[in-house]
Amino acid sequence: MKLLRFGPVGQEKTGALDAQGGIRDLSSLVPDLTPEWLAPDRLKALRAVNLEAFPVVSSSVRLGTPISGVRQFLAIGLNYRKHAEEAGMDIPKEPVVFTKAITSLSGPNDDIVLPDGSQECDWEIELGFVMGTTARKVPVDQALDYVAGYCLANDVSERHWQIKRGGQWTKGKSFDTFGPIGPWLVTTDEIPNPQTLEMELKVNGETRQKSNTADMIFTVAEIVSHLSQFMTLLPGDVVITGTPSGVGLGMKPPQFLKKGDLVTLSIEQLGTQTQKVV
């Protein structure tokens, strides 16, 4: 099932894609797609409803983040072999973990707003997943059972703040609009293996990143298990899993986003995002 939220910022309603790819309004059944709706039994019940019975929504409607009420927004760094190589860094022995502010979350097609004076704003296509069940000390072979679904994400990064302003990477990752996710949340029954997905990001129509989640150093299952060893993962938590090679910082010379640029990214089965840089 492909679940989504649509409408103006702060007034989003719950929807889903029907078999023809149209948006259906589920708000009479689910007022908002909050963490409690991601529990396995509730998702099973939602998958059983007849979407054709719900109102059609215009395809031109704004899409918000596919879930609301996110309490933790976590990210994994250097998790693609070729990206670690382009960064000139060793392959990590354990997942590199950092956080993004939940206030950086935005809709999949919302504008990316450059921070004041920013000249090093970069793109990062990533596979995201959303937790459906509270997880503590989960073994790898059971880890995917705790995931509600997957989504496309852009880990927008201001490299000057990330690298040159002291502190952790969080500084360069947490500006407002730096966490577009969506367009929808695809439940795990549709993606039994998240390690086979093609992904591509373009800037102004030119391909910058093209890879497959098979190149990930740590799989989704390994990431869930690892995180759950030292923190409690909650329903609705968003985790993005690292970016492949092709970021602007790795180009020679480096290239960064500027006002007016158009970023388009897609992951197989997870849809497409388009963001204008303003």
ChimeraX attribute file (.defattr): number of C-alpha atoms within 10 A of each C-alpha:
attribute: neighborCount
match mode: 1-to-1
recipient: residues
	/A:1	20
	/A:2	25
	/A:3	25
	/A:4	27
	/A:5	29
	/A:6	25
	/A:7	14
	/A:8	12
	/A:9	13
	/A:10	9
	/A:11	10
	/A:12	22
	/A:13	21
	/A:14	25
	/A:15	31
	/A:16	27
	/A:17	19
	/A:18	17
	/A:19	11
	/A:20	6
	/A:21	10
	/A:22	14
	/A:23	25
	/A:24	23
	/A:25	23
	/A:26	24
	/A:27	17
	/A:28	12
	/A:29	12
	/A:30	14
	/A:31	13
	/A:32	21
	/A:33	23
	/A:34	16
	/A:35	21
	/A:36	14
	/A:37	19
	/A:38	23
	/A:39	18
	/A:40	17
	/A:41	9
	/A:42	12
	/A:43	18
	/A:44	14
	/A:45	10
	/A:46	19
	/A:47	14
	/A:48	10
	/A:49	12
	/A:50	9
	/A:51	19
	/A:52	11
	/A:53	10
	/A:54	18
	/A:55	14
	/A:56	17
	/A:57	16
	/A:58	12
	/A:59	11
	/A:60	6
	/A:61	11
	/A:62	17
	/A:63	25
	/A:64	29
	/A:65	26
	/A:66	28
	/A:67	25
	/A:68	18
	/A:69	14
	/A:70	18
	/A:71	15
	/A:72	17
	/A:73	21
	/A:74	20
	/A:75	22
	/A:76	18
	/A:77	17
	/A:78	25
	/A:79	23
	/A:80	23
	/A:81	19
	/A:82	19
	/A:83	22
	/A:84	19
	/A:85	14
	/A:86	15
	/A:87	14
	/A:88	10
	/A:89	11
	/A:90	10
	/A:91	16
	/A:92	15
	/A:93	8
	/A:94	12
	/A:95	21
	/A:96	15
	/A:97	17
	/A:98	14
	/A:99	18
	/A:100	24
	/A:101	18
	/A:102	20
	/A:103	14
	/A:104	17
	/A:105	25
	/A:106	24
	/A:107	25
	/A:108	28
	/A:109	21
	/A:110	20
	/A:111	18
	/A:112	25
	/A:113	18
	/A:114	20
	/A:115	15
	/A:116	6
	/A:117	6
	/A:118	15
	/A:119	15
	/A:120	21
	/A:121	25
	/A:122	22
	/A:123	25
	/A:124	20
	/A:125	30
	/A:126	27
	/A:127	26
	/A:128	25
	/A:129	28
	/A:130	28
	/A:131	24
	/A:132	25
	/A:133	20
	/A:134	16
	/A:135	22
	/A:136	17
	/A:137	16
	/A:138	20
	/A:139	16
	/A:140	16
	/A:141	10
	/A:142	12
	/A:143	19
	/A:144	24
	/A:145	16
	/A:146	23
	/A:147	25
	/A:148	25
	/A:149	27
	/A:150	27
	/A:151	26
	/A:152	29
	/A:153	34
	/A:154	31
	/A:155	28
	/A:156	23
	/A:157	25
	/A:158	26
	/A:159	21
	/A:160	15
	/A:161	20
	/A:162	18
	/A:163	14
	/A:164	11
	/A:165	12
	/A:166	10
	/A:167	11
	/A:168	13
	/A:169	21
	/A:170	19
	/A:171	21
	/A:172	24
	/A:173	26
	/A:174	24
	/A:175	22
	/A:176	18
	/A:177	23
	/A:178	29
	/A:179	27
	/A:180	26
	/A:181	31
	/A:182	29
	/A:183	28
	/A:184	28
	/A:185	26
	/A:186	26
	/A:187	24
	/A:188	20
	/A:189	12
	/A:190	13
	/A:191	15
	/A:192	10
	/A:193	12
	/A:194	20
	/A:195	17
	/A:196	14
	/A:197	17
	/A:198	15
	/A:199	23
	/A:200	20
	/A:201	27
	/A:202	18
	/A:203	19
	/A:204	13
	/A:205	11
	/A:206	10
	/A:207	14
	/A:208	20
	/A:209	20
	/A:210	17
	/A:211	20
	/A:212	18
	/A:213	24
	/A:214	14
	/A:215	18
	/A:216	21
	/A:217	22
	/A:218	25
	/A:219	18
	/A:220	24
	/A:221	21
	/A:222	20
	/A:223	23
	/A:224	26
	/A:225	23
	/A:226	21
	/A:227	19
	/A:228	19
	/A:229	14
	/A:230	10
	/A:231	11
	/A:232	12
	/A:233	26
	/A:234	20
	/A:235	25
	/A:236	29
	/A:237	24
	/A:238	27
	/A:239	28
	/A:240	28
	/A:241	30
	/A:242	27
	/A:243	30
	/A:244	26
	/A:245	23
	/A:246	21
	/A:247	22
	/A:248	20
	/A:249	19
	/A:250	15
	/A:251	14
	/A:252	7
	/A:253	8
	/A:254	11
	/A:255	15
	/A:256	20
	/A:257	23
	/A:258	17
	/A:259	11
	/A:260	11
	/A:261	16
	/A:262	18
	/A:263	24
	/A:264	22
	/A:265	26
	/A:266	23
	/A:267	23
	/A:268	13
	/A:269	16
	/A:270	23
	/A:271	17
	/A:272	20
	/A:273	22
	/A:274	20
	/A:275	22
	/A:276	19
	/A:277	16
	/A:278	14
